[in-house]
C-alpha cells in the first residue's frame, strides 16, 4: 500500500507549497546584548580548555539549530569556531555572530 500524498503528482505545485511552508518556519536572527555575548565567550573558553560537552544554539538559514558537541577551536579574528558534533562526529564551522547560546550538558 502506498500512502496518499496530495500535490506530489504536480511537482511545480509541490515545490511552491514546500517553499511557503519553509518561509513560515523562518525566524529573524536574534540580537544579543553585551552581557549575553560575554557569558557565551566565557562558556566557550571554559568548554575549550576543559573539553566538556555543550549544547550549542546557532542561527542558520532562517532557523535556530541546537546541537550537542565539543568545542575544538575558537578564532575571534576570523569570527568563527569549530565544534565536533557529539552524535556523528562531524566538524561544523559556524560564525561567532551566528551563535545564540552555549550551555554545558
Secondary structure as GFF3:
##gff-version 3
##sequence-region A 1 105
A	DSSP	alpha_helix	11	25	.	.	.	ID=ss1
A	DSSP	alpha_helix	34	50	.	.	.	ID=ss2
A	DSSP	beta_strand	53	60	.	.	.	ID=ss3
A	DSSP	beta_strand	63	75	.	.	.	ID=ss4
A	DSSP	beta_strand	80	85	.	.	.	ID=ss5
A	DSSP	beta_strand	91	92	.	.	.	ID=ss6
A	DSSP	three_ten_helix	96	98	.	.	.	ID=ss7
A	DSSP	beta_strand	99	104	.	.	.	ID=ss8
###
